[in-house]
């Protein structure tokens, strides 16, 4: 997948919007997949992206958070924390499958399929340029910002 064009997608997002990859041409795109709204790690990660949003915007980069939560749950999560970017609902797991982020996870000794925290940076032409898998939240958004700034400088 790396350095390959990302297969077109269109997905429902907060603010009654649809995120269409083709319509985002000319912008860099960060897609960060996270397990669940309103959980500690996911909230911190989303807040970190929120806090760096202006710098991402200055680097010609749009941010989209993605989980399997419903749009209603996303709208509440977004409003509660003041996220200036949209959250995509992937209840059917179409994007999760496309980016291969559904993994077998263990929680309290039980195995289940869930989203492995992962982030993808797509360039202005729709090509996947960076991917981070098994993400640790601390410092992650800043690392993605550095990659986005460097990629934008090359463009």
Rosetta constraint file for C-alpha pairs under 8 A:
AtomPair CA 1 CA 5 HARMONIC 7.71 0.50
AtomPair CA 1 CA 6 HARMONIC 7.57 0.50
AtomPair CA 1 CA 128 HARMONIC 6.86 0.50
AtomPair CA 2 CA 127 HARMONIC 7.89 0.50
AtomPair CA 2 CA 128 HARMONIC 5.33 0.50
AtomPair CA 2 CA 129 HARMONIC 5.91 0.50
AtomPair CA 2 CA 130 HARMONIC 6.75 0.50
AtomPair CA 2 CA 131 HARMONIC 7.42 0.50
AtomPair CA 3 CA 127 HARMONIC 5.86 0.50
AtomPair CA 3 CA 128 HARMONIC 5.17 0.50
AtomPair CA 3 CA 129 HARMONIC 5.32 0.50
AtomPair CA 4 CA 127 HARMONIC 5.31 0.50
AtomPair CA 4 CA 128 HARMONIC 5.75 0.50
AtomPair CA 4 CA 129 HARMONIC 7.95 0.50
AtomPair CA 5 CA 125 HARMONIC 7.88 0.50
AtomPair CA 5 CA 126 HARMONIC 5.55 0.50
AtomPair CA 5 CA 127 HARMONIC 4.02 0.50
AtomPair CA 5 CA 128 HARMONIC 6.10 0.50
AtomPair CA 6 CA 122 HARMONIC 7.76 0.50
AtomPair CA 6 CA 126 HARMONIC 5.90 0.50
AtomPair CA 6 CA 127 HARMONIC 5.64 0.50
AtomPair CA 6 CA 128 HARMONIC 6.07 0.50
AtomPair CA 8 CA 20 HARMONIC 7.67 0.50
AtomPair CA 8 CA 21 HARMONIC 5.85 0.50
AtomPair CA 8 CA 22 HARMONIC 6.72 0.50
AtomPair CA 9 CA 19 HARMONIC 7.92 0.50
AtomPair CA 9 CA 20 HARMONIC 5.96 0.50
AtomPair CA 9 CA 21 HARMONIC 5.72 0.50
AtomPair CA 9 CA 22 HARMONIC 7.95 0.50
AtomPair CA 9 CA 95 HARMONIC 7.78 0.50
AtomPair CA 10 CA 18 HARMONIC 6.50 0.50
AtomPair CA 10 CA 19 HARMONIC 5.44 0.50
AtomPair CA 10 CA 20 HARMONIC 4.27 0.50
AtomPair CA 10 CA 21 HARMONIC 6.46 0.50
AtomPair CA 11 CA 18 HARMONIC 5.42 0.50
AtomPair CA 11 CA 19 HARMONIC 5.19 0.50
AtomPair CA 11 CA 20 HARMONIC 6.60 0.50
AtomPair CA 11 CA 88 HARMONIC 6.63 0.50
AtomPair CA 11 CA 89 HARMONIC 7.39 0.50
AtomPair CA 11 CA 90 HARMONIC 7.53 0.50
AtomPair CA 12 CA 16 HARMONIC 7.49 0.50
AtomPair CA 12 CA 17 HARMONIC 6.24 0.50
AtomPair CA 12 CA 18 HARMONIC 4.60 0.50
AtomPair CA 12 CA 19 HARMONIC 6.36 0.50
AtomPair CA 12 CA 71 HARMONIC 7.88 0.50
AtomPair CA 12 CA 88 HARMONIC 5.89 0.50
AtomPair CA 12 CA 89 HARMONIC 6.11 0.50
AtomPair CA 12 CA 90 HARMONIC 7.91 0.50
AtomPair CA 13 CA 17 HARMONIC 5.21 0.50
AtomPair CA 13 CA 18 HARMONIC 5.50 0.50
AtomPair CA 13 CA 19 HARMONIC 6.49 0.50
AtomPair CA 13 CA 71 HARMONIC 6.73 0.50
AtomPair CA 13 CA 86 HARMONIC 6.12 0.50
AtomPair CA 13 CA 87 HARMONIC 5.42 0.50
AtomPair CA 13 CA 88 HARMONIC 4.19 0.50
AtomPair CA 13 CA 89 HARMONIC 5.94 0.50
AtomPair CA 14 CA 71 HARMONIC 6.10 0.50
AtomPair CA 14 CA 74 HARMONIC 6.72 0.50
AtomPair CA 14 CA 75 HARMONIC 5.88 0.50
AtomPair CA 14 CA 86 HARMONIC 5.41 0.50
AtomPair CA 14 CA 87 HARMONIC 5.52 0.50
AtomPair CA 14 CA 88 HARMONIC 6.58 0.50
AtomPair CA 14 CA 89 HARMONIC 8.00 0.50
AtomPair CA 15 CA 75 HARMONIC 7.52 0.50
AtomPair CA 15 CA 86 HARMONIC 7.18 0.50
AtomPair CA 19 CA 23 HARMONIC 7.94 0.50
AtomPair CA 19 CA 88 HARMONIC 7.75 0.50
AtomPair CA 20 CA 24 HARMONIC 6.79 0.50
AtomPair CA 21 CA 25 HARMONIC 7.15 0.50
AtomPair CA 21 CA 126 HARMONIC 7.53 0.50
AtomPair CA 22 CA 126 HARMONIC 7.81 0.50
AtomPair CA 24 CA 28 HARMONIC 7.83 0.50
AtomPair CA 24 CA 29 HARMONIC 7.77 0.50
AtomPair CA 24 CA 124 HARMONIC 7.84 0.50
AtomPair CA 25 CA 124 HARMONIC 5.52 0.50
AtomPair CA 25 CA 125 HARMONIC 5.88 0.50
AtomPair CA 25 CA 126 HARMONIC 6.56 0.50
AtomPair CA 26 CA 124 HARMONIC 4.42 0.50
AtomPair CA 26 CA 125 HARMONIC 6.47 0.50
AtomPair CA 27 CA 60 HARMONIC 5.64 0.50
AtomPair CA 27 CA 61 HARMONIC 5.78 0.50
AtomPair CA 27 CA 62 HARMONIC 6.88 0.50
AtomPair CA 27 CA 123 HARMONIC 7.01 0.50
AtomPair CA 27 CA 124 HARMONIC 4.69 0.50
AtomPair CA 27 CA 125 HARMONIC 7.98 0.50
AtomPair CA 28 CA 60 HARMONIC 6.03 0.50
AtomPair CA 28 CA 61 HARMONIC 4.42 0.50
AtomPair CA 28 CA 62 HARMONIC 6.17 0.50
AtomPair CA 28 CA 121 HARMONIC 7.15 0.50
AtomPair CA 28 CA 122 HARMONIC 5.60 0.50
AtomPair CA 28 CA 123 HARMONIC 4.62 0.50
AtomPair CA 28 CA 124 HARMONIC 4.78 0.50
AtomPair CA 28 CA 126 HARMONIC 7.87 0.50
AtomPair CA 28 CA 148 HARMONIC 7.49 0.50
AtomPair CA 28 CA 152 HARMONIC 7.69 0.50
AtomPair CA 29 CA 61 HARMONIC 5.41 0.50
AtomPair CA 29 CA 62 HARMONIC 4.85 0.50
AtomPair CA 29 CA 63 HARMONIC 5.98 0.50
AtomPair CA 29 CA 64 HARMONIC 7.64 0.50
AtomPair CA 29 CA 120 HARMONIC 7.99 0.50
AtomPair CA 29 CA 121 HARMONIC 5.74 0.50
AtomPair CA 29 CA 122 HARMONIC 5.02 0.50
AtomPair CA 29 CA 123 HARMONIC 6.61 0.50
AtomPair CA 29 CA 124 HARMONIC 7.67 0.50
AtomPair CA 30 CA 61 HARMONIC 6.96 0.50
AtomPair CA 30 CA 62 HARMONIC 6.08 0.50
AtomPair CA 30 CA 63 HARMONIC 4.74 0.50
AtomPair CA 30 CA 64 HARMONIC 6.14 0.50
AtomPair CA 30 CA 119 HARMONIC 6.97 0.50
AtomPair CA 30 CA 120 HARMONIC 5.68 0.50
AtomPair CA 30 CA 121 HARMONIC 4.69 0.50
AtomPair CA 30 CA 122 HARMONIC 6.43 0.50
AtomPair CA 31 CA 63 HARMONIC 6.23 0.50
AtomPair CA 31 CA 64 HARMONIC 5.05 0.50
AtomPair CA 31 CA 65 HARMONIC 5.97 0.50
AtomPair CA 31 CA 66 HARMONIC 6.96 0.50
AtomPair CA 31 CA 119 HARMONIC 5.62 0.50
AtomPair CA 31 CA 120 HARMONIC 5.20 0.50
AtomPair CA 31 CA 121 HARMONIC 6.63 0.50
AtomPair CA 32 CA 63 HARMONIC 7.77 0.50
AtomPair CA 32 CA 64 HARMONIC 6.40 0.50
AtomPair CA 32 CA 65 HARMONIC 4.98 0.50
AtomPair CA 32 CA 66 HARMONIC 6.03 0.50
AtomPair CA 32 CA 117 HARMONIC 7.53 0.50
AtomPair CA 32 CA 118 HARMONIC 5.87 0.50
AtomPair CA 32 CA 119 HARMONIC 4.18 0.50
AtomPair CA 32 CA 120 HARMONIC 6.37 0.50
AtomPair CA 33 CA 65 HARMONIC 6.00 0.50
AtomPair CA 33 CA 66 HARMONIC 4.70 0.50
AtomPair CA 33 CA 67 HARMONIC 5.86 0.50
AtomPair CA 33 CA 96 HARMONIC 7.89 0.50
AtomPair CA 33 CA 101 HARMONIC 7.66 0.50
AtomPair CA 33 CA 115 HARMONIC 7.06 0.50
AtomPair CA 33 CA 116 HARMONIC 7.46 0.50
AtomPair CA 33 CA 117 HARMONIC 5.53 0.50
AtomPair CA 33 CA 118 HARMONIC 5.22 0.50
AtomPair CA 33 CA 119 HARMONIC 6.06 0.50
AtomPair CA 34 CA 42 HARMONIC 6.09 0.50
AtomPair CA 34 CA 65 HARMONIC 7.33 0.50
AtomPair CA 34 CA 66 HARMONIC 6.28 0.50
AtomPair CA 34 CA 67 HARMONIC 5.49 0.50
AtomPair CA 34 CA 115 HARMONIC 6.21 0.50
AtomPair CA 34 CA 116 HARMONIC 6.85 0.50
AtomPair CA 34 CA 117 HARMONIC 4.82 0.50
AtomPair CA 34 CA 118 HARMONIC 6.92 0.50
AtomPair CA 35 CA 42 HARMONIC 6.98 0.50
AtomPair CA 35 CA 67 HARMONIC 5.85 0.50
AtomPair CA 35 CA 68 HARMONIC 7.41 0.50
AtomPair CA 35 CA 114 HARMONIC 6.66 0.50
AtomPair CA 35 CA 115 HARMONIC 4.97 0.50
AtomPair CA 35 CA 116 HARMONIC 6.85 0.50
AtomPair CA 35 CA 117 HARMONIC 6.64 0.50
AtomPair CA 36 CA 42 HARMONIC 6.46 0.50
AtomPair CA 36 CA 67 HARMONIC 6.18 0.50
AtomPair CA 36 CA 68 HARMONIC 7.21 0.50
AtomPair CA 36 CA 69 HARMONIC 6.58 0.50
AtomPair CA 37 CA 42 HARMONIC 6.32 0.50
AtomPair CA 37 CA 43 HARMONIC 6.77 0.50
AtomPair CA 37 CA 67 HARMONIC 7.61 0.50
AtomPair CA 37 CA 69 HARMONIC 6.89 0.50
AtomPair CA 37 CA 73 HARMONIC 7.39 0.50
AtomPair CA 37 CA 74 HARMONIC 6.96 0.50
AtomPair CA 37 CA 77 HARMONIC 6.38 0.50
AtomPair CA 38 CA 42 HARMONIC 6.78 0.50
AtomPair CA 38 CA 43 HARMONIC 5.68 0.50
AtomPair CA 38 CA 77 HARMONIC 6.57 0.50
AtomPair CA 39 CA 43 HARMONIC 5.84 0.50
AtomPair CA 40 CA 44 HARMONIC 6.18 0.50
AtomPair CA 41 CA 45 HARMONIC 6.11 0.50
AtomPair CA 41 CA 137 HARMONIC 6.70 0.50
AtomPair CA 42 CA 46 HARMONIC 6.11 0.50
AtomPair CA 43 CA 47 HARMONIC 6.06 0.50
AtomPair CA 44 CA 48 HARMONIC 6.13 0.50
AtomPair CA 44 CA 137 HARMONIC 7.31 0.50
AtomPair CA 45 CA 49 HARMONIC 6.46 0.50
AtomPair CA 45 CA 137 HARMONIC 5.62 0.50
AtomPair CA 45 CA 138 HARMONIC 7.82 0.50
AtomPair CA 45 CA 140 HARMONIC 7.72 0.50
AtomPair CA 45 CA 141 HARMONIC 7.14 0.50
AtomPair CA 46 CA 50 HARMONIC 6.13 0.50
AtomPair CA 46 CA 65 HARMONIC 7.49 0.50
AtomPair CA 46 CA 83 HARMONIC 7.66 0.50
AtomPair CA 47 CA 51 HARMONIC 6.03 0.50
AtomPair CA 47 CA 81 HARMONIC 7.19 0.50
AtomPair CA 47 CA 83 HARMONIC 7.37 0.50
AtomPair CA 48 CA 52 HARMONIC 6.42 0.50
AtomPair CA 48 CA 141 HARMONIC 5.90 0.50
AtomPair CA 48 CA 142 HARMONIC 7.92 0.50
AtomPair CA 49 CA 53 HARMONIC 5.91 0.50
AtomPair CA 49 CA 63 HARMONIC 7.83 0.50
AtomPair CA 49 CA 141 HARMONIC 5.53 0.50
AtomPair CA 50 CA 82 HARMONIC 7.83 0.50
AtomPair CA 50 CA 83 HARMONIC 5.57 0.50
AtomPair CA 50 CA 84 HARMONIC 6.53 0.50
AtomPair CA 50 CA 85 HARMONIC 7.65 0.50
AtomPair CA 52 CA 56 HARMONIC 6.36 0.50
AtomPair CA 52 CA 141 HARMONIC 7.56 0.50
AtomPair CA 52 CA 142 HARMONIC 7.50 0.50
AtomPair CA 52 CA 145 HARMONIC 7.74 0.50
AtomPair CA 53 CA 57 HARMONIC 6.13 0.50
AtomPair CA 53 CA 63 HARMONIC 7.87 0.50
AtomPair CA 53 CA 84 HARMONIC 7.33 0.50
AtomPair CA 54 CA 58 HARMONIC 6.17 0.50
AtomPair CA 55 CA 59 HARMONIC 6.30 0.50
AtomPair CA 55 CA 145 HARMONIC 7.54 0.50
AtomPair CA 56 CA 60 HARMONIC 6.53 0.50
AtomPair CA 56 CA 61 HARMONIC 5.14 0.50
AtomPair CA 56 CA 62 HARMONIC 6.89 0.50
AtomPair CA 56 CA 63 HARMONIC 7.81 0.50
AtomPair CA 56 CA 145 HARMONIC 6.25 0.50
AtomPair CA 56 CA 148 HARMONIC 7.30 0.50
AtomPair CA 56 CA 149 HARMONIC 7.66 0.50
AtomPair CA 57 CA 61 HARMONIC 5.25 0.50
AtomPair CA 57 CA 62 HARMONIC 6.53 0.50
AtomPair CA 59 CA 148 HARMONIC 6.55 0.50
AtomPair CA 59 CA 149 HARMONIC 5.31 0.50
AtomPair CA 59 CA 152 HARMONIC 5.98 0.50
AtomPair CA 60 CA 152 HARMONIC 6.91 0.50
AtomPair CA 61 CA 148 HARMONIC 6.92 0.50
AtomPair CA 62 CA 85 HARMONIC 7.69 0.50
AtomPair CA 63 CA 85 HARMONIC 6.05 0.50
AtomPair CA 63 CA 86 HARMONIC 7.42 0.50
AtomPair CA 64 CA 85 HARMONIC 6.24 0.50
AtomPair CA 64 CA 86 HARMONIC 5.52 0.50
AtomPair CA 64 CA 87 HARMONIC 5.58 0.50
AtomPair CA 64 CA 88 HARMONIC 6.73 0.50
AtomPair CA 65 CA 85 HARMONIC 7.93 0.50
AtomPair CA 65 CA 86 HARMONIC 6.78 0.50
AtomPair CA 65 CA 87 HARMONIC 4.69 0.50
AtomPair CA 65 CA 88 HARMONIC 6.07 0.50
AtomPair CA 66 CA 87 HARMONIC 5.76 0.50
AtomPair CA 66 CA 88 HARMONIC 4.77 0.50
AtomPair CA 66 CA 89 HARMONIC 6.16 0.50
AtomPair CA 66 CA 90 HARMONIC 6.68 0.50
AtomPair CA 67 CA 87 HARMONIC 7.94 0.50
AtomPair CA 67 CA 88 HARMONIC 6.78 0.50
AtomPair CA 67 CA 89 HARMONIC 5.87 0.50
AtomPair CA 67 CA 90 HARMONIC 5.80 0.50
AtomPair CA 67 CA 91 HARMONIC 7.49 0.50
AtomPair CA 67 CA 115 HARMONIC 7.57 0.50
AtomPair CA 68 CA 89 HARMONIC 5.60 0.50
AtomPair CA 68 CA 90 HARMONIC 4.60 0.50
AtomPair CA 68 CA 91 HARMONIC 4.24 0.50
AtomPair CA 68 CA 92 HARMONIC 7.41 0.50
AtomPair CA 68 CA 93 HARMONIC 6.80 0.50
AtomPair CA 69 CA 73 HARMONIC 6.18 0.50
AtomPair CA 69 CA 74 HARMONIC 6.49 0.50
AtomPair CA 69 CA 89 HARMONIC 5.77 0.50
AtomPair CA 69 CA 90 HARMONIC 7.02 0.50
AtomPair CA 69 CA 91 HARMONIC 6.22 0.50
AtomPair CA 70 CA 74 HARMONIC 6.17 0.50
AtomPair CA 70 CA 89 HARMONIC 5.57 0.50
AtomPair CA 70 CA 90 HARMONIC 7.76 0.50
AtomPair CA 70 CA 91 HARMONIC 6.59 0.50
AtomPair CA 71 CA 75 HARMONIC 5.96 0.50
AtomPair CA 71 CA 88 HARMONIC 7.49 0.50
AtomPair CA 71 CA 89 HARMONIC 5.65 0.50
AtomPair CA 72 CA 76 HARMONIC 6.47 0.50
AtomPair CA 73 CA 77 HARMONIC 6.22 0.50
AtomPair CA 74 CA 78 HARMONIC 5.93 0.50
AtomPair CA 74 CA 87 HARMONIC 6.32 0.50
AtomPair CA 74 CA 88 HARMONIC 7.87 0.50
AtomPair CA 74 CA 89 HARMONIC 7.38 0.50
AtomPair CA 75 CA 79 HARMONIC 6.07 0.50
AtomPair CA 75 CA 87 HARMONIC 7.96 0.50
AtomPair CA 76 CA 80 HARMONIC 5.94 0.50
AtomPair CA 77 CA 81 HARMONIC 6.37 0.50
AtomPair CA 78 CA 82 HARMONIC 5.69 0.50
AtomPair CA 78 CA 83 HARMONIC 5.12 0.50
AtomPair CA 78 CA 86 HARMONIC 7.84 0.50
AtomPair CA 78 CA 87 HARMONIC 7.51 0.50
AtomPair CA 79 CA 83 HARMONIC 6.84 0.50
AtomPair CA 90 CA 94 HARMONIC 6.52 0.50
AtomPair CA 90 CA 95 HARMONIC 6.51 0.50
AtomPair CA 90 CA 96 HARMONIC 7.21 0.50
AtomPair CA 93 CA 97 HARMONIC 5.94 0.50
AtomPair CA 94 CA 98 HARMONIC 6.20 0.50
AtomPair CA 95 CA 99 HARMONIC 6.07 0.50
AtomPair CA 96 CA 100 HARMONIC 5.75 0.50
AtomPair CA 96 CA 101 HARMONIC 5.28 0.50
AtomPair CA 96 CA 102 HARMONIC 6.10 0.50
AtomPair CA 96 CA 115 HARMONIC 7.42 0.50
AtomPair CA 97 CA 101 HARMONIC 6.55 0.50
AtomPair CA 97 CA 102 HARMONIC 6.71 0.50
AtomPair CA 101 CA 115 HARMONIC 5.46 0.50
AtomPair CA 101 CA 116 HARMONIC 5.33 0.50
AtomPair CA 101 CA 117 HARMONIC 7.44 0.50
AtomPair CA 101 CA 118 HARMONIC 6.83 0.50
AtomPair CA 102 CA 113 HARMONIC 6.26 0.50
AtomPair CA 102 CA 114 HARMONIC 5.28 0.50
AtomPair CA 102 CA 115 HARMONIC 4.69 0.50
AtomPair CA 102 CA 116 HARMONIC 6.12 0.50
AtomPair CA 103 CA 113 HARMONIC 5.45 0.50
AtomPair CA 103 CA 114 HARMONIC 5.64 0.50
AtomPair CA 103 CA 115 HARMONIC 6.22 0.50
AtomPair CA 103 CA 116 HARMONIC 6.04 0.50
AtomPair CA 104 CA 111 HARMONIC 6.51 0.50
AtomPair CA 104 CA 112 HARMONIC 5.61 0.50
AtomPair CA 104 CA 113 HARMONIC 4.55 0.50
AtomPair CA 104 CA 114 HARMONIC 6.45 0.50
AtomPair CA 105 CA 111 HARMONIC 5.49 0.50
AtomPair CA 105 CA 112 HARMONIC 5.39 0.50
AtomPair CA 105 CA 113 HARMONIC 5.87 0.50
AtomPair CA 105 CA 114 HARMONIC 6.32 0.50
AtomPair CA 106 CA 110 HARMONIC 5.34 0.50
AtomPair CA 106 CA 111 HARMONIC 4.42 0.50
AtomPair CA 106 CA 112 HARMONIC 6.34 0.50
AtomPair CA 107 CA 111 HARMONIC 6.43 0.50
AtomPair CA 107 CA 112 HARMONIC 7.69 0.50
AtomPair CA 116 CA 133 HARMONIC 7.27 0.50
AtomPair CA 116 CA 134 HARMONIC 6.08 0.50
AtomPair CA 116 CA 135 HARMONIC 7.95 0.50
AtomPair CA 117 CA 133 HARMONIC 6.44 0.50
AtomPair CA 117 CA 134 HARMONIC 5.53 0.50
AtomPair CA 117 CA 135 HARMONIC 5.36 0.50
AtomPair CA 117 CA 136 HARMONIC 7.95 0.50
AtomPair CA 118 CA 131 HARMONIC 7.36 0.50
AtomPair CA 118 CA 132 HARMONIC 5.44 0.50
AtomPair CA 118 CA 133 HARMONIC 4.45 0.50
AtomPair CA 118 CA 134 HARMONIC 6.04 0.50
AtomPair CA 118 CA 135 HARMONIC 5.73 0.50
AtomPair CA 119 CA 131 HARMONIC 5.70 0.50
AtomPair CA 119 CA 132 HARMONIC 5.06 0.50
AtomPair CA 119 CA 133 HARMONIC 6.64 0.50
AtomPair CA 119 CA 135 HARMONIC 7.67 0.50
AtomPair CA 120 CA 128 HARMONIC 7.04 0.50
AtomPair CA 120 CA 129 HARMONIC 7.72 0.50
AtomPair CA 120 CA 130 HARMONIC 5.76 0.50
AtomPair CA 120 CA 131 HARMONIC 4.47 0.50
AtomPair CA 120 CA 132 HARMONIC 6.43 0.50
AtomPair CA 121 CA 128 HARMONIC 6.01 0.50
AtomPair CA 121 CA 129 HARMONIC 5.74 0.50
AtomPair CA 121 CA 130 HARMONIC 5.04 0.50
AtomPair CA 121 CA 131 HARMONIC 6.35 0.50
AtomPair CA 121 CA 144 HARMONIC 7.79 0.50
AtomPair CA 121 CA 148 HARMONIC 7.24 0.50
AtomPair CA 122 CA 126 HARMONIC 5.66 0.50
AtomPair CA 122 CA 127 HARMONIC 5.34 0.50
AtomPair CA 122 CA 128 HARMONIC 4.38 0.50
AtomPair CA 122 CA 129 HARMONIC 5.59 0.50
AtomPair CA 122 CA 130 HARMONIC 7.18 0.50
AtomPair CA 123 CA 127 HARMONIC 5.35 0.50
AtomPair CA 123 CA 128 HARMONIC 6.39 0.50
AtomPair CA 123 CA 129 HARMONIC 6.34 0.50
AtomPair CA 123 CA 151 HARMONIC 7.37 0.50
AtomPair CA 130 CA 147 HARMONIC 7.81 0.50
AtomPair CA 135 CA 140 HARMONIC 7.23 0.50
AtomPair CA 136 CA 140 HARMONIC 6.67 0.50
AtomPair CA 137 CA 141 HARMONIC 7.68 0.50
AtomPair CA 139 CA 143 HARMONIC 6.36 0.50
AtomPair CA 140 CA 144 HARMONIC 6.30 0.50
AtomPair CA 141 CA 145 HARMONIC 6.13 0.50
AtomPair CA 142 CA 146 HARMONIC 6.30 0.50
AtomPair CA 143 CA 147 HARMONIC 6.47 0.50
AtomPair CA 144 CA 148 HARMONIC 6.14 0.50
AtomPair CA 145 CA 149 HARMONIC 6.06 0.50
AtomPair CA 146 CA 150 HARMONIC 6.16 0.50
AtomPair CA 147 CA 151 HARMONIC 6.06 0.50
AtomPair CA 148 CA 152 HARMONIC 6.02 0.50
AtomPair CA 149 CA 153 HARMONIC 6.16 0.50
AtomPair CA 150 CA 154 HARMONIC 6.48 0.50
AtomPair CA 151 CA 155 HARMONIC 6.51 0.50
